[in-house]
Amino acid sequence: MTNKTEHPGMGTTAVWGGEKGPFWERSTQVPVVSSVSFGYTDMEKWMAVGQGRAPGHIYSRNTNPTVRVFEDKVRLLEGAESAVSFASGMAAISNVLFCLLSPGDRMVSIKDSYGGTNRLFTEFMPRFNIDVALCDTTDHDKIEASVAAGCRLLYLESPTNPTLKVVDIERLVRVAHSHNAVVVVDNTFATPINQQPLSLGADLVLHSATKFLGGHADVLGGVVCGGKDLVDRIYHFREITGAALEPTAAYQLLRSLKTLHLRVRAQNQNALAIATFLDGHPEVEAVFYPGLKNGEGHEIAVQQMSGFGGVLSFQVKGGMQRVKKLLPLLKYAHRAANLGAVETIAGPPAMTSHVECTAEERAAMGIPESLIRYSVGIEDVDDLITDLDQALEQTVGS
Ligand SMILES: *Cc1c(COP(=O)(O)O)cnc(C)c1O
């Protein structure tokens, strides 16, 4: 009983986590504090807060009360010591990399990372003389060998975007730590409900909060969680470089997080049912979803995830020509570049996550041009299956 109160479940943490209060005028909800600065008439107090000796806030690029509650809630969901938030997921990722790496350093990652992240690796890191070794995502031996060749940082994402490959986080953390490398995991696709990389040994876990944490496709944000020393360094980099989260965005994210467990569990169930349906459909060439028993990475996913997530992708017979006919026929999907929302969202990676890459680069990353990424919402699953079925039927032979 006592144990239970000390370690509340994910649902309880999503609802109550970080909301210490008391808040302004006894409001039960976290107020949006949009003030840029915080005033003091007591000079000693001001000095103490400014120097970090007393709790409080000075200026909202550094810290803000609404933003702080958001950071605390995600920190608790990820089981972390510290957290720092950002204006977007890419701000979180670029701040982590540019804060922790210096010219001459070498880092290792996988070929299937998010398109924007991949751009950082191929376009910007080399300009700062940071050597990025990109390995085939599921070739664990190759990743281990590349880490063993010496690196300061190992950057992982699992499941990956858009082909839902799974990497064995615990295994790769072992080799990274034996070579003193920091392990960073992008947990955007899994969410803390399905996977907690810190408990698998990772040093930092980060999110595009724009996706499942926000869940309503109406707010941008990012967050990084981990041990205090590392997060303090990243916080300091952010307070100087300035990609801070807006207080209003933090409030929207806080409101969204209260239903994270409900949304993600519904999305897990829907996605598994849809992946199974598509897997058995004669007009579908391939389905990518870690929850499928015959799927690549399923065994690792069972070990490190408690649910398989709300995103899947599939390839239809007939290639890009058919994709162009099929997508407009869907009744219940936004055709857009986003994922993790309560509404279903469908689109080809060539126009969404990997639009920054050329066709050749996508091919090299193993992303077929005719792939459809399908981010499952919280609609009734029978309606989504009927919808996909009619679109497939109407495009037979095209
Ligand atoms: C969307 C996304 C990002 C980038 O996040 P933004 O909030 O759009 O900057 C990073 N990683 C993954 C896995 C994503 O899906």
The ligand as an SDF file (V2000), in Angstrom:
LIG
                    3D

 15 15  0  0  0  0  0  0  0  0999 V2000
    8.6770   14.9430  -35.3170 C   0  0  0  0  0  0  0  0  0  0  0  0
    9.8600   14.2550  -34.7790 C   0  0  0  0  0  0  0  0  0  0  0  0
   10.9880   14.9870  -34.3730 C   0  0  0  0  0  0  0  0  0  0  0  0
   11.0760   16.5010  -34.5180 C   0  0  0  0  0  0  0  0  0  0  0  0
   10.1760   17.1420  -33.6810 O   0  0  0  0  0  0  0  0  0  0  0  0
    9.5820   18.6290  -33.9590 P   0  0  0  0  0  0  0  0  0  0  0  0
    8.7610   18.8790  -32.7500 O   0  0  0  0  0  0  0  0  0  0  0  0
    8.8050   18.5550  -35.2150 O   0  0  0  0  0  0  0  0  0  0  0  0
   10.7550   19.5290  -34.0730 O   0  0  0  0  0  0  0  0  0  0  0  0
   12.0550   14.2870  -33.8430 C   0  0  0  0  0  0  0  0  0  0  0  0
   12.0280   12.9470  -33.7240 N   0  0  0  0  0  0  0  0  0  0  0  0
   10.9640   12.2080  -34.1260 C   0  0  0  0  0  0  0  0  0  0  0  0
   11.0060   10.7380  -33.9650 C   0  0  0  0  0  0  0  0  0  0  0  0
    9.8480   12.8310  -34.6600 C   0  0  0  0  0  0  0  0  0  0  0  0
    8.8220   12.1060  -35.0640 O   0  0  0  0  0  0  0  0  0  0  0  0
  1  2  1  0
  2  3  1  0
  2 14  2  0
  3  4  1  0
  3 10  2  0
  4  5  1  0
  5  6  1  0
  6  7  2  0
  6  8  1  0
  6  9  1  0
 10 11  1  0
 11 12  2  0
 12 13  1  0
 12 14  1  0
 14 15  1  0
M  END
$$$$
